[in-house]
Amino acid sequence: MRATRQALVLGLLFAMTLGAPAKATDYQLDELVDGLDTPWSLAFLPNGDLLVTELPGRLRVIRNGKLVATPVSGVPESLYGGQGGLMDVVLHPEFKTNRWVYLSLSVGTSEASALRVVRGRFTGTALEDVSTVFEAAPKKNGLVHYGARMAFLPDHSLLITVGDGFDLREQAQNTGNHFGSIVRVSDSGKVPADNPFAADEQAQPEIYSYGHRNPQSIAYDPVRKNIYSTEHGPRGGDELNLIEPGKNYGWPIASYGIDYSGARITPYTKYEGTTQPLQQWTPSIGASGMSIYRGSQFSDWQGDIFVTSLVFNYAVRVDMAGAKPQGSEILFTEIGDRLRDIRTGPDGALYILSEGENGKIWRVSKP
């Protein structure tokens, strides 16, 4: 399936989008692969292959543009149900020499589950030498709000997002547990000495930032040297955040959203000692995957942030011409499915995962 069109500027994204509409850019959209079962994340291998996670627990390989029939063996069993299962996949920055692949997954039981991150050496068909790098504590009752996104920093430390567990939202303000936090560990799972709470005996030393709800994307921009993350609000209040060590991002004492019941969670959209989002979306877009575009194909998009929507079946391009969002553009509505992830490929194209029992990979390139 192929479509070439002029991307349409649809104006400001809801009432809270900042600045003027973004400039339209020509692109070509191609469906590359179908037949995936609830795909969640993808990673690019140096040889041109793709790794794709499927939420039910399988790690798949895309080779020569086709889905390899046999899943990768050696992947640990995950707890599949609700929002849980096999989620993110990232490669170690030195993958070419060490072959380390990192996976995030839910483990345990529905009454006592946790987010776990493991790593294993990828042989091309299997994971070997699998070990646990991080596990969120304590366990929680329920199968929602895991966070589960990962990103490496230049020093090879690993950032991992951890959700608030939904029913435990107040714990996002308690650094004594991992709920509602972004954690930072070494590539083998050790606590970096310069973590903001490493010397605090009352805190979990892995915590890098806290006061998050359900952060479902995180990325490092090597040009700006900034960390960005998005998180799901309740009814309204999805956020794009600039992540800094030790900062409190407010949830649930400050939020632009309200409870799903319509009740007010907090009277505050701002609160002293908490950090405001760069941008918030009300109504919620269901912010999922994110990519900071630094590719070679689209000069107009350099440094812009792309966020996929699970609610409205599109992607949002946040114009980052300045230090803060300057405007937004709605793109790729022609896919017509829930969009789980978006990544910039080594070829400078954007790659998008659409959800469902017949999940697909789409490629956005210059026509």
ROSE-423363 format. One record per residue (C-alpha): residue in one letter; x, y, z. Coordinates in steps of 0.2 Angstrom, whole numbers, plus 5000, padded with zeros to 4 digits. Example, Ala and Ser with C-alpha at 12.3 -4.5 7.8 and 13.67 -1.06 7.14 Angstrom:
BEGIN
A506249785039S506849955036
***
This chain:
BEGIN
M500050005000R500750174995A500150354997T500950514992R500150674998Q500450855004A500350845023L498950955028V499151085042L497651065054G497951215064L498351225083L498251055092F496751095104A496751245115M498351225124T499551205109L500851345109G501251465094A500751455076P500351305065A501851215059K502451215040A501751075029T503050955022D502850825008Y503050645013Q502750475006L501950335017D502250155014E501550005023L503149885025V502549745036D500849675042G500449525052L501149585069D500149545085T499949705095P501649775092W502349885105S504149945100L505449925087A507349945086F508549945071L509949825070P511649875062N511349745048G509749825042D508549705051L507249765064L506749695081V504949715086T504149675102E502349605103L501449635119P500849445121G502749405124R503649385107L505149465100R505049465081V506349495067I506049595051R507349535038N507349595020G505749685023K504849525028L504249455045V505249305050A504049165055T504949105070P505049225085V506649255094S506949115107G507649145125V506449285128P505849275147E504049245150S503049405153L501449435162Y500249465148G498549555152G497849725153Q499249845148G500649725153G501649605142L503249625133M503549805129D505049905125V506649855116V508249955114L510049905109H511549945120P512550095112E513949965109F512849835102K514049795087T515349725099N514349665114R512649615106W511649665121V509749695119Y508649765133L506849725135S505549785147L504149675153S502849645166V503149505178G502249415193T500349395195S498849505192E498849535211A500749565213S501549625197A503049735193L503949805178R505649715175V507049755163V508149615156R509649605144G510249465134R511549435120F510649425103T511349295091G510249325077T508849195082A508949195101L509349285117E510749215128D511449255145V509849345150S509949435167T508849565176V509449745175F508049825185E506449785194A505249905201A504749895219P503649865227K502449745217K500749815214N498949745212G498349765194L498949755176V499049945171H500250095171Y501950015169G502750155160A504150035152R505050145140M506950155140A508350265133F510150265134L511150415139P512950455132D513750385147H512850215143S511750235159L509950175155L508350275159I506750175162T505050255165V503950175178G502050205180D501150255195G500150095196F498450185193D497650155210L499350205219R499450375211E499850465228Q501450355229A502150455214Q502650585227N503550465238T505350435233G505350285244N504650175230H504750175211F502950215207G502750365195S504650385192I505950385179V507450285185R509250285180V510450135181S512050075173D512049965158S512149815170G510949885183K512049965196V511550135204P512650275197A513450375210D512850545203N510950495204P510050635213F509450515227A510950405228A511450465245D509650475252E509350325264Q507450355263A507350355244Q507550225231P509250265224E508850225206I507550375205Y508050515193S506450605193Y504750585201G502950645201H502450555185R500850465180N501150345166P502650405156Q502550305139S504050375130I505750445133A507150505122Y508850585123D509250725110P511150725107V511150895099R510150995113K510850865126N509050855133I507950715139Y506150725134S504750615140T502850605137E501550545149H499750495150G498650615159P496950555166R495450645156G496550775149G498250835154D499450725143E501150795145L502750825136N504150855148L505950915149I506750785161E508050855174P508750755188G507950765205K506450865198N504650835204Y503450835189G501850865200W500750705198P499450695207I499550865216A499650965200S498850915184Y497850985169G496750835169I495250765179D494750595184Y493950475172S492350495183G492350685180A492950715198R494350845201I495950755206T496750915212P496351105211Y498051145205T498751145188K500351225195Y501051195212E502651265221G504151145220T503451055204T503951065186Q502751125173P502651025156L503351095140Q501651065133Q500050975138W498550905128T496750925134P495850815129S497050675130I497850615114G498450455123A500350505120S501350345117G502950325106M504050475103S505550515092I506650675091Y506950695072R508850705068G508750615051S509350665034Q507750655024F506750805031S507650965034D506051055039W505850935054Q507650945061G507450935080D505650925080I504750795092F503550665085V502250595097T501050455092S499250455098L498250305104V496650395105F496550495089N497550375077Y498750505072A500550575076V500850755082R502350845076V502950975089D503851115081M505451135092A506251275082G506551365099A506951295116K505051275118P503651205107Q503151335094G501651245086S501051075081E500450985066I499350825065L500050695053F499750525046T497950515049E497750405033I498450255043G496850245052D497350145067R498050165085L499850215084R500950145097D502750195093I503750305081R505650295078T506850385066G507750255056P509650255051D509050295033G508250465040A506450395037L505150385051Y504550215056I502750195064L501950045073S500050035071E499249925084G498049775083E498049595079N498649635062G499849765068K500949855054I502549945052W502450105041R503850205033V503750395031S505050455018K505350595006P504450574990
***
